[in-house]
Amino acid sequence: MSERMPVLYNKKPCYDIVFTQSFRALWEELDALGCQEKRLCIVTDSKVDELYGEELLGLLEGKCRKAVKHVFPCGEENKTLDTVKDIYKFLIAEGFDRKDMLLALGGGVTGDITGYAAATFLRGIDYVQIPTTLLAQTDSSIGGKTGVDFDGYKNMVGAFKMPRLVYMNLEVLRTLEERQYFAGFAEVMKHGLIKDAVFYEWLIENMYEICERDLDVLQEMMMRSCTVKRLVVEKDPTEQGDRALLNFGHTIGHAIEKAKDFELYHGECVALGAVAAAYISWKRELLTMEEYYEVRDMFVPFYLPISVDNIDPQEILRLTKSDKKMESGNIKFVLLKKIGKAVLDRTVTDEEILAAIEEIYFSEEDVHA
Ligand code: GLY
């Protein structure tokens, strides 16, 4: 059964998130946005293209003014301005104008790149998010953050650009590669931890169904997870305050992602960063010891890492401090005041960060001790 969740921007309805279990209703949704008169360009990566590219193109052909597809090579290493430049060139060659529209079909990289191309091509054209990974469905497709990595820094260049629609076909999650599915789950867990203790408990109670990817449970999970994200981005669309809470687990997580040269998935690094942040929260007596261990161990049944080997803690600290979440020399760190309530803190010291990194660092010596 399809469900619809309107998202406000500046207190006005801006776009809907549609939760559904197939691509069948996509044209109906696009039709309602006046797409018969438009040129539509599906932007997708080489991997997702193989799975859904032709199916989606087939749904559009003959219904709109023109339907085309632009495919770029998959991988975080392609989240660059060069990939965006190729999109511009393709759109120019296909005669796209400001009234036309882009459709981002894929994971977080595709959504961010396509959104950025949409924000900048002809000073802004419309785009729709059709996220196909759990990470993109629960997080990156909502809230209008777009951008690319630049000079080794993640998401360093970008813009806020709201989509016209987020169309989620939850069925795609059932065939997602296992590691990618659980990596995305880290962001779902994050939403419970930072804002909604009842949802966090619900995730634990429904662990079996979530691991088995029961479609109705997935739909409820996504509705609840996206409600957290929606409420945060509606209150603070351009990250002047509360939206930064969504970065829980990302401060140290991004540093590990970079140090490991993207060998670990983003969500896996978020899980590690979340454990580190929960550890600091315990050491500051915001969480009890039991709560800390519960948070840490809750990642395990979802096949997420809670420790990492082959890292240099000093290097992770340096990378953490060079991340763009610094403000006037202080790191904007997200801690847990309690389960279901995150707080922003600018006073976390190097020593605290290092101790947290040591906590999640799994060294050879640990094995032999
Ligand atoms: N992914 C964090 C945010 O949307 O702000």
Boltz pocket constraint, residues with backbone or C-beta under 6 A from the ligand:
constraints:
  - pocket:
      binder: B
      contacts: [[A, 139], [A, 140], [A, 142], [A, 143], [A, 145], [A, 243], [A, 246], [A, 247]]
      max_distance: 6.0
